[in-house]
């Protein structure tokens, strides 16, 4: 199972950022959520809503770290294609 979702992140003020999230089933039955635009931004949950909420929080925390460190906020240029083999 691999599904892509879009996560909307509202920054303080008006700006909304959209990040793609790839979901897959982990070996333990949990749903693993990864945001490819932010290196190392991975979370999980027992259910789809829990996995999506957890990855949203992980993205928000990562963005806070980028800001605190004065690094540019990553934009999502991820493209996903399915290949049949």
C-alpha positions in Angstrom: 0.0 0.0 0.0 1.4 3.4 -0.9 -0.9 6.4 -1.0 -0.1 10.1 -1.4 -1.8 12.8 0.5 -1.4 16.6 0.6 -1.0 18.2 4.0 -1.8 21.9 4.4 0.3 23.8 6.9 -0.9 27.2 8.0 1.9 29.4 9.1 1.2 32.2 11.6 -0.5 34.8 9.5 -2.0 34.0 6.1 0.5 31.7 4.3 -0.5 28.1 3.7 2.1 25.6 2.7 1.2 22.3 1.0 3.4 19.2 1.4 2.9 15.8 -0.2 2.9 12.8 2.2 3.5 9.2 1.1 1.8 6.5 3.2 2.8 2.9 3.4 2.1 0.0 5.6 4.8 -0.8 8.1 5.9 -4.3 9.1 4.1 -3.9 12.5 0.8 -3.0 10.8 1.1 0.7 11.6 0.7 3.3 8.8 4.0 5.0 8.1 3.9 8.6 6.8 6.8 10.3 5.1 7.2 13.9 3.8 9.8 13.6 1.0 10.3 17.4 0.8 11.7 17.5 4.4 14.6 15.1 4.9 14.0 12.7 7.8 10.4 13.8 8.3 8.7 10.5 9.1 5.9 9.5 11.5 3.4 6.8 11.9 0.0 5.9 13.4 -2.3 3.0 14.1 -5.0 4.5 11.8 -5.0 6.8 8.8 -6.3 9.8 10.7 -3.7 9.3 13.4 -0.9 8.9 10.9 -1.9 12.1 9.1 -2.2 14.1 12.3 1.2 12.8 13.4 3.0 13.7 10.2 1.3 17.1 10.2 2.7 17.7 13.6 6.2 16.4 12.5 6.1 18.8 9.5 5.1 21.8 11.7 8.0 21.0 14.2 10.5 20.6 11.4 9.5 24.0 9.9 9.9 25.6 13.3 13.4 24.2 13.5 14.2 25.5 10.0 13.0 29.0 11.1 14.9 28.9 14.4 18.1 27.9 12.6 17.6 30.6 9.9 17.4 28.0 7.2 15.1 28.5 4.2 11.8 26.7 4.4 11.8 23.8 1.9 9.2 23.9 -0.8 7.6 20.7 -2.0 8.6 19.8 -5.6 7.9 16.1 -5.2 6.5 14.3 -8.2 5.1 10.9 -7.9 4.7 8.4 -10.7 3.5 4.8 -10.6 5.4 2.3 -12.6 3.9 -1.1 -13.5 6.3 -4.0 -13.7 
